[in-house]
Amino acid sequence: MLDHVIKGATVVDGTGAPGFRADVGVRDGRVAVIGEVTEEARTTEDATGLVLAPGFVDPHTHYDAQLFWDPYATPSLNHGVTTVAAGNCGFTLAPLNPARPEDADYTRRMMSKVEGMSLVALEEGAPWSWHSFGEYLDALEGRIAVNAGFMVGHCALRRYVMGPDAVGGQPTEEQLDAIVRLLHEAMDAGAWGFSTTQSRTHSDGDGQPVASRHAKPAELLALSRAVGEHEGTQIEAIVAGCLDQFSDAEIELFAEMSAAAGRPLNWNVLTVDASVPERVPRQLSASERARKAGGRVVALTMPILTPMNMSLGTFCALNLIPGWGPILGLPVPERIARLRDPAVRAEMLVRADSKEAGVFRRLANFGRYVIGDTYSEANTGLSGRVVGDIAKERGQDPFHTLVEICAADELRTVLWPMPTDNDPASWALRAETWQHEDVLLGGSDAGAHLDRMCGAPYTTRFLGDCLRRRKLVGLEQAVKMLTDDPARLFGLRERGRVQEGFHADLVLFDPERIDAGTATLVHDLPGDSPRLDAKAIGVRAVWVNGVEAIRDDVVSGAVPGKVLRSGRDTRTVSTR
């Protein structure tokens, strides 16, 4: 007997092949039959007019902590995502050295600063009962509704072995051997591989460059070689040039790391903007160099314009503009006084529009900001208005106007920057870039920056765009880009396709409605902390390992997800 039959769906199987009408029967967590199903089933549903696709795979998330208080990985699962890759950017909650209990607090403060996670949620929402990476994975086993795989973060490895000296110091030969052994232990326990960062934007809770930023190439190559000794492993890495354009040294480093491991290396995130036509060729030259060296470098890119919250009162992308961080890090009264100084504002504008600002130059057009929530009588009626229009009325420059609006709210004003890359040329360039063999859709950062950005719903928003708006990609190809392509990169065993014998990770949706709603701020994290959420539209149901997890945007209460471990659940994707 079958467990469930989905009858008369249009099956888009993830391979890119044309969709076809069929029944799909599920038994024991796997797709048992595709075609005309006559076998008896415990439950049956009519899916006429609906599309049945493989569950989507998000290749870049930070659900490492959130899964403890939110086993449904909200809002990813709601939007059809059944498998997430976490442990990215060099940041993980494990391993933790049992000889230094204070390391857990350091890790929480670092994650709060660098990934925008609520410190209260981190303190109250996770058990922090582990030391080894294997113990961390075991703590999640049996309690999650999505499938999740985890890299092990470079920062945690360094901290475990070197303690506070991990920030600013270099490992001795013995310490480097210990760091490599610790990575081996993590991969033996099921870590998907190794993640690291050398991005200048990544600082810890004390404001210091995170531990991995101090690593030299020899250390990174030693860890990369270790990755190559384990089945089903990968590398994920971030460098300063990920935000704009790679240096020659960064291109060489990526190529050498991937070649040393004989495994793919993915990075986040390729920003596509027709006003900077040289960026995409430069960034993809890393992939060309890696192939020549015997490696593979894969760029993640987002197929949507990610909704973002900003303010002058909380840490956000504005803090990452060169020269802005020290000002925006001051106590609020001092910050307001500095922002109101015309000379300070003039210097900030120069720095924001400089070449060194890289991708953050896109944030410098303050006349194109929209005012969100306000908190003072002085700002009544400004919500939803464009700063440039208000500035004209006041006879001020836009940045001056923005500062005065925010100051009236004690810097709590919510700001929404209008995208500068929403033009036809940029969208045409995106569609072209997506076809590159070393470009993969993803980079949601889901689970991080919860109150400032909402990238998790990129799957449904992209499909809505493909089906009803820009139509840059056909349905079958779009589904393949969200399912089979990332599944093949990670070497997922029997996932990513609707195929007999494969795990029944499935999403059923209405092609006439599939989309993501408007991102809104909700307070439902531990400690009543806020996050941005966008409702799924047109998603009828989501199954994980054959068990219904979501129906009509309501969770079922089941937790059928698995902790996916390297080797057992992934096969090697070799570059050699």
Summary of the structure (lengths in Angstrom):
residues: 576
radius of gyration: 23.5
end to end distance: 44.3
largest distance: 76.8
contacts: 2144
relative contact order: 0.17
helix: 37%
strand: 21%
